[in-house]
Amino acid sequence: MANISSLGIGSGVLTSDLVDQLVEAEQKPTANRLDSKEKETEALISAYGTLRSAITELRLPMRQLSSVDNLKAFSATSSSEDVEVSVDSASASRGNYTIQVDSLAQAQSLASGTFEDKDGTAIGTGRISLSVGGEVKNIDIDSSNNTLQGIADAINDADIGASAGVIDTGNGYRLVLSSDETGTDNAIRISVNDGDGNNTDGSGLSQFVFNDTTQNLTETVAAQDAVVQVNGITITRSSNTIENVVDGLTFDVKAEGATSTVKVTQDTGAVADRVQSFVDKFNALQQTIQGLAGYNAETQQGGLLSGDDTVRNIQNQLRNMLTGVVPGLEDAGVRSLADVGITTDYKTGQLSFDASKFQTQLEKYPDDVAALFGEQGRASDSQVEFISSNVNTEPGEYSINVTQAATQGALTGANAGTGSVTIDGNNDNLSFKIDGSTSVSIQLTAGTYTRDELAAEIQSQLNSSGSLSASGKKVQVEFDSTSGALSFKSGAYGSDSNVSITSVDTNSAADLGLSVATGTAGKDVAGTINGQRATGEGQILYVEGTSQAAGMQVRITGDATGNRGTITYIEGLGERTVNMVTDMLSADGALEARTDSLQDTLDDIADDRERLQTRIDAYRERLVSQFSAADSLISQLNSTKDYVTQQLAALAPNSNNNN
């Protein structure tokens, strides 16, 4: 190809500027068309992105409303600042409670005698056995750590739930030891194997003994449980945070002798605020749609998405859902959004919300309002309870049939007679494992008991166990006068529930009929939902697979088998809207399909630009080639012209001479 910089030398006309002008004239119409199409496509993608964001904003408030717990919204108040209360709306209910604090939980503190120094004087060698909260650790004391500070550091390194330190009293040094946690279950017990051969004499390591028989340390603060009365019923806990007494309530007690009235009320205003949030997000979506697809009467122009089928379908889906009666609520006190004060302006498509009417309806028809927004299962059998569903569960009525009722794991002791029994140091300690995971050790109070009183004492000690309370597990203790045996029943149901005795005292088998043994595990419920076999876990039946009932979970209580009535599953507007929005935003949804199509258009435009550039490059090359050839020819002609002119000029004088 000729050098474009040499164009026009021969002719002075066929220059590179002329090539550029011709190329631009050839390229510009197509380039302008592609630019316009690209700009329009990018604007459409941006518009769909704006629409997607507005639809996404609708999902959160509706997800909140789809939760029945959020529609309960209880609040609690305490009349005393010394009794704080917090509420979990998932399990709380309305009620009034009188709380009286008899004692606060305390962590135990112990102190040694006084020593002249903390680092220089060797105290003794041997082994310290430290027990806290049922855990025991052995700490070896040798020449490397047998000072007061060394012993304190060794106890801290043991990481057993107790902390040690050395304080300077001004008259010497004392070792202080404190439980990390409050309550009698976390009391400290110390025994030693003293290198001097005497484990209790108050010299060497035995200066630190503190157990049921020898107390060579001073108890400066006794381990103590919190004791409160709730509506006159005495409750004992190892912590000053009192849980698992009233469903959904947690009490934090601050002062002994404090008395408080706790009131739990339904916070309808909080629920109304959640509904208002949904209304605001829905109206924001309508404004977005109006801006993108509406008609501006002043400019007489439609929006970028005016007449778009995708937008119209989204509007129609939302409108049909929010204005209709929820299936399953046809005969209820609340059937649609209009019944709770949410109405639609037919001109703008926006919602208006009467919060006062909503709160009135919520108080009057709480279950119907909960079903209007959230999911709900209404059972015909009082011992059948709907738990949950998933996206695959379809609204409708489902039959329940039970082939095996759930049972609790249990353990029965041996016949030890029906006469009174004396509890002493040879039969007062029992250790259990509950539901295969929670270990509990108790010590019975010395004394003489009838067998029923003994069962009550064991029950009381188990109820007071911090580890059992913390795990949320329960055990029921009874005495059967017919068999003469104590029995223990897990509070849980199913194959994971059980009660085992893991250790007993010397005379426990003879006096109490209790020895190390593993109980009988419970059974899981079994049956069908709507004729489909359901999986049992404890008292819960749940359906897997892809049937209409797939994902449904129900709790079956009682021991009746056979036909257990029906569950009517209602999918409220919150749940349905969340599912609808999720579908709209999914990879298979209309918005994604439309955006993908537009992105394909951008890719096609990019391909067209490449093809245009290839064609223009070829066109430019052809012009340059043609211009170069023409320019060369013109240059030759100009040279010939110059030669002829010169020859003619040379001939002119000869002509004059001839004359």
Protein Blocks (a to p, Z undefined) as FASTA:
>chain_A
ZZfklgoklnommcfklmmmmmmmmmmmmmmmmmmmmmmmmmmmmmmmmmmmmmmmmmmm
mmmmmpmklmnopadddfbfklccdddfklgccdddddddfbdcddddddddddfbfklp
cfbgcdddddeehiacdddddfklmcfklmmmmmmmnonopacddddehiaccdddddfb
gcjklpccdddddfklpaknopajllmgccfkbccbccfbdcddddddeehiacddfbfb
dghkbghiacddfbghiacdddddddfklmmmmmmmmmmmmmmmmmmmmmmmmccfklop
acfkgoiaklmmmmmmmmmmmmmccehilmmmblbfklnopacdfknopacddfklmmmm
mmmmmmlmmmmmmccdddfbfkbccfbdcfklccdddddddfbdcdddddddddebjbdc
dddfklmbccddeehlaccdddddeddddfklmmmmmmmmmmmpmklmmnopacdddddf
knopacdddfbecjkbccddfbdcfklmmmnopacddddddddddddeehiacddehjbc
cdehjdfkgoiacddedjbecjebjadddddfklmmmmmmmmmmmmkbmklmmmmmmmmm
mmmmmmmmmmmmmmmmmmmmmmmmmmmmmmmmmmmmmmmmmmmmmmmmmmmmmmmmmZZ
